[in-house]
Amino acid sequence: MTRWQPLPATLPGEARHLVELLRVLKGRTGLSLAGLARRTAYSKSSWQRYLSGDRLPPRSAAQVLCRLGGGDQTRLLALWELAEQAWPQGASEPPEEPLPIPRPIPEPLPVPEPLPVPGPETRRWRTAALAAFGVIVLLTAGLLWALPRGVLSRACRSTRSCRSRCP
């Protein structure tokens, strides 16, 4: 646990209550000032000034610390507003620009599964299907080749007018 220096005697009571609450919240986090700086948008030196009572912390810094320490936001914000009104003039610093919130990295789209590589069983079926198709083509071609010759021969023999033209 951090040993804090006593707060300045010139610090108003409302500001003193706020800083004491912030110190308690910081203690609940279990973080050092450097760890607190890594988890928030405020530097280590800024947290040192806020928790020593040298500067009024920005409202957003107090809220972040309250969330990290599991404190009551409503109570903290009421104390912050009272401390802001009572804080000695010129002792507060301009609020720091918070760091941009990093956007979550979208999950990659699922990669489609590759088509299965044909195994020996698939190859056997493919070969059998191609052989059967080849046999069917050959039989059909033979039938078409033989059919017109036989049909014309019979037709010519039965008709006397065709005999001169038929073989």
TAMO-V279820 format. One record per backbone hydrogen bond with DSSP energy under -0.5 kcal/mol. NH is the residue of the N-H (numbers start at 0). CO is the residue of the C=O. If there is no record, write none. Layout:
nh: <NH;NH>
co: <CO;CO>
This chain:
nh: <3;10;15;16;17;18;19;20;21;22;23;24;25;26;27;28;29;30;35;36;37;38;39;46;47;48;49;50;51;52;52;53;54;56;61;62;63;64;65;66;67;68;69;69;70;72;75;76;77;78;79;80;81;82;83;84;85;86;90;92;97;122;123;124;125;126;127;128;129;130;131;132;133;134;135;136;137;138;139;140;141;142;143;144;145;146;147;148;149;150;151;152;153;154;155;156;157;158;159;161;162;164;165>
co: <1;7;11;12;13;14;15;16;17;18;19;20;21;22;23;24;25;25;31;32;33;34;35;42;43;44;45;46;47;48;49;48;48;54;57;58;59;60;61;62;63;64;65;66;65;70;71;72;73;74;75;76;77;78;79;80;81;82;87;55;95;118;119;120;121;122;123;124;125;126;127;128;129;130;131;132;133;134;135;136;137;138;139;140;141;142;143;144;145;146;147;148;149;150;151;152;153;154;157;158;159;161;161>
